[in-house]
Amino acid sequence: FSSTEIEQMEFEILKILDWRVNPPTALSFANEYLKLFLATGAINPNERDAISNIAGDQIFQAITDSDFVGFAASRIAFTAICNATTMLVDVKIPNVLQVELLPQPLENQLLGCILPNS
């Protein structure tokens, strides 16, 4: 196929989809992180549900706040999961996962969404 033919086919696909293509959301990243933590035994199903609820609230607050526009959805999700996890259970997120994923100002801002006086 030529590059022109590929571009034409991509355009046809986008027209059929009415251009409804979106990147992964913070909530979809959070769900994937929770699946990983559950699969590794770091949390149990009850903890997953509680963490998901709190993290979901934090994510919703973050995505409706213009201060978070510059942050990747994956970072917002991971920070919200870490915040919720530390609030609910004694789960230690492995240090290797925290490297470069948890910028301290973002963590503090998200934690402040749920715990404004902390």
C-alpha positions as CSV (number, residue, x, y, z in Angstrom):
1,F,0.0,0.0,0.0
2,S,1.2,3.5,-0.7
3,S,1.2,6.2,2.0
4,T,-1.7,7.9,0.2
5,E,-3.8,4.8,0.3
6,I,-3.1,4.3,4.0
7,E,-4.0,7.9,4.7
8,Q,-7.2,7.6,2.7
9,M,-8.2,4.4,4.7
10,E,-7.4,6.1,8.0
11,F,-9.6,9.0,7.0
12,E,-12.4,6.6,6.1
13,I,-12.1,4.8,9.4
14,L,-12.2,8.1,11.3
15,K,-15.3,9.2,9.3
16,I,-17.1,6.0,10.2
17,L,-16.2,6.5,13.8
18,D,-17.4,10.1,13.6
19,W,-13.9,11.1,14.8
20,R,-14.7,9.6,18.3
21,V,-11.2,8.6,19.2
22,N,-9.8,9.4,22.6
23,P,-6.6,8.7,24.5
24,P,-6.9,6.6,27.7
25,T,-8.4,8.5,30.6
26,A,-7.1,8.7,34.2
27,L,-9.9,6.4,35.3
28,S,-8.8,3.8,32.7
29,F,-5.2,4.0,33.9
30,A,-6.4,3.6,37.5
31,N,-8.4,0.5,36.7
32,E,-5.3,-1.0,35.0
33,Y,-3.1,-0.2,38.0
34,L,-5.6,-1.8,40.4
35,K,-5.7,-4.9,38.2
36,L,-1.9,-5.1,38.6
37,F,-2.0,-4.6,42.3
38,L,-4.7,-7.2,42.7
39,A,-2.9,-9.7,40.5
40,T,0.3,-9.4,42.5
41,G,-1.6,-9.8,45.8
42,A,-0.7,-6.3,47.0
43,I,-4.4,-5.7,47.7
44,N,-7.6,-7.8,48.0
45,P,-10.9,-7.3,46.2
46,N,-12.5,-5.4,49.0
47,E,-9.5,-3.1,49.3
48,R,-9.6,-2.7,45.5
49,D,-13.2,-1.5,45.6
50,A,-12.5,1.0,48.4
51,I,-9.3,2.3,46.7
52,S,-11.2,2.6,43.4
53,N,-13.9,4.7,45.0
54,I,-11.5,7.2,46.7
55,A,-9.1,7.3,43.7
56,G,-12.1,7.9,41.4
57,D,-13.2,10.9,43.5
58,Q,-9.6,12.3,43.5
59,I,-9.3,11.8,39.7
60,F,-12.7,13.5,39.1
61,Q,-11.6,16.5,41.2
62,A,-8.2,16.6,39.4
63,I,-9.6,16.5,35.9
64,T,-12.1,19.3,36.7
65,D,-9.3,21.5,38.1
66,S,-7.3,23.5,35.5
67,D,-4.2,23.2,37.7
68,F,-3.9,19.6,36.5
69,V,-4.2,20.2,32.7
70,G,-0.4,19.7,32.2
71,F,-0.2,16.3,34.0
72,A,-0.4,13.0,32.2
73,A,-3.5,11.0,32.9
74,S,-1.3,8.1,34.0
75,R,0.4,10.2,36.6
76,I,-2.9,11.5,38.0
77,A,-4.2,8.0,38.2
78,F,-1.1,6.5,39.8
79,T,-0.9,9.3,42.4
80,A,-4.6,9.0,43.2
81,I,-4.2,5.2,43.6
82,C,-1.2,5.8,45.9
83,N,-3.1,8.4,48.0
84,A,-6.2,6.2,48.4
85,T,-4.0,3.1,49.2
86,T,-2.1,4.9,51.9
87,M,-5.4,6.2,53.4
88,L,-7.0,2.8,53.5
89,V,-4.5,0.0,53.8
90,D,-0.9,-0.7,54.7
91,V,0.2,-1.3,51.2
92,K,3.6,-0.2,50.1
93,I,3.9,0.7,46.5
94,P,7.2,-0.7,45.3
95,N,9.8,2.0,45.0
96,V,10.6,1.0,41.4
97,L,7.0,2.1,40.5
98,Q,7.3,5.4,42.3
99,V,10.4,6.6,40.4
100,E,9.4,9.6,38.3
101,L,5.7,8.7,38.6
102,L,5.0,10.6,41.7
103,P,6.0,14.2,41.5
104,Q,5.6,15.5,45.1
105,P,3.7,18.6,44.2
106,L,1.1,16.6,42.3
107,E,0.8,14.1,45.1
108,N,0.3,16.9,47.6
109,Q,-2.3,18.6,45.4
110,L,-4.3,15.4,44.8
111,L,-4.1,14.5,48.5
112,G,-5.4,18.0,49.2
113,C,-8.4,17.3,47.1
114,I,-9.7,14.8,49.6
115,L,-7.9,15.9,52.8
116,P,-7.8,19.7,52.6
117,N,-6.5,20.1,56.1
118,S,-3.7,17.6,55.9
